[in-house]
Amino acid sequence: MAEVVILGAGVSGHTAALHLSRMLGSGHAITVVSPNSQWNWIPSNIWVGVGKMDKKQVVFPLEPIYRKKGIAFRQAKAVAIRPDGDGASDRGAVDIEYTGQGKAGQNERLRYDYLINATGPQLKFGMTPGLGPDGHSVSVCTADHAIEADAKLKDVIATLKAGTPQTLVVGMGHGTCTCEGAAFEYVFNVDHELREAGVRDLARLIYLTNEAALGDFGVDGMTFEEQGFQTSSELWTASLFRERGVEAILGAHVEKVEPGQVHYETLDGEHHVLDFDFAMLLPPFGGVPLSAFDKDGNDITSTMFAPSGFMRVDADYTVKPYEEWRGADWPTTYVSPSHPNVFAVGIAFAPPHQISRPRKSANGTVIAPSPPRTGMPSGVMGRTVAKPSRTASSTAHRRPRTRPRCPHGRRVRRLRRRRAAARLSGRDDDDARRPRLLALPDRTRPRRHPRRDRSGRPLGQIDAPPPVHLQGQGPTRLATHPGMTAVTTTSDPAPRRTR
């Protein structure tokens, strides 16, 4: 029997727990430790922050889900890891402090055979004075933060409706922040709300970011290719900003936030002050505070964790210049190099380096996005470490097959492959060379829909491409292109394609 303890119930931890409950047999134990009783789909907080979704639509209670899946749940926070055990046992252990379930403040030591650290980020609002809900800006990092942001946005819209111009700032609250994608999405959600309220012309909307160029998103930009044409994420995002009238301040490090004012430094070393009436600024992330001790009680935190508080895994942490960074520097199994039964996933693992080009201001201030590790990548990591071949290291831990294999399945598949090969080679069904292993049932194909039937055409003749409306043109004029068919609108209810 293996006991797996998962610290954290975010995207990575929750995903790992559900996959393990499916992959492992009933003889194994899975325990999830989380200080929160509810699961929050954080990517949707940007909709709560503009009132398009309620909190109840982005959260749900964890314990009923885990009870149904046979997973033990502890509403508690992890405070220390003992990967080598202690004086009482050689098995690894983790110390937890309850935050709910009627045991708030009580401590417990859980033993484990495998440990998955998915504790997520510590929201470090304190790195920028005056930043965050306890300061002079709002956030969408949690559902409750997003509710507060929505309330303040509504106050601003009410002021705009009274005819008073307002300045709204959305972006990053520090030079090393990550999650630029969330701020990018939220600024255009705000733009939509202002337009829907009919007050966009009175509002100045600003995107304040540590990215050196639009479309960086913490991954040094992207290139999209479609039909042989390449478009950079910088070009795509810049066009969207121009179209929607959103101003962008790039390469900025917020130094402090005061009531109605943001003080920031830019890459050229200049210091600026920006007045605002509404500011949603995201904080930098750090690792959740965890201590680590060996069997004798000696502190090994600096061995297992990076100075940022994130856990070291199977990545290449060798310091090297940007030009030598490679994808191979990043982890593949997310296992601790010092303890093969300890893993770290999601935001909890220490990245080997940034992805965007590192930059400093003329004053030496680091202004560069940290690597994003949220959403879909976190879910992939959770599934990766949940595989029995890595977490339980034995096929005996897999849940037994409940349905017997069909004894004729392999023969049927072989016969189907041979018949398909015969059709391609032009052989007749009665060819004596074909072995007849099993008689397959005669399956009459359904008659094709008459409107979907198309007469055969010589190879190379294809349908004309569909008409495409181009930005800035009215619905009755379409631009012609060498690869497009010219279309004109008439009194018909829909344009017709010509060949």
Summary of the structure (lengths in Angstrom):
residues: 499
radius of gyration: 28.9
end to end distance: 68.4
largest distance: 89.0
contacts: 1511
relative contact order: 0.13
helix: 27%
strand: 23%
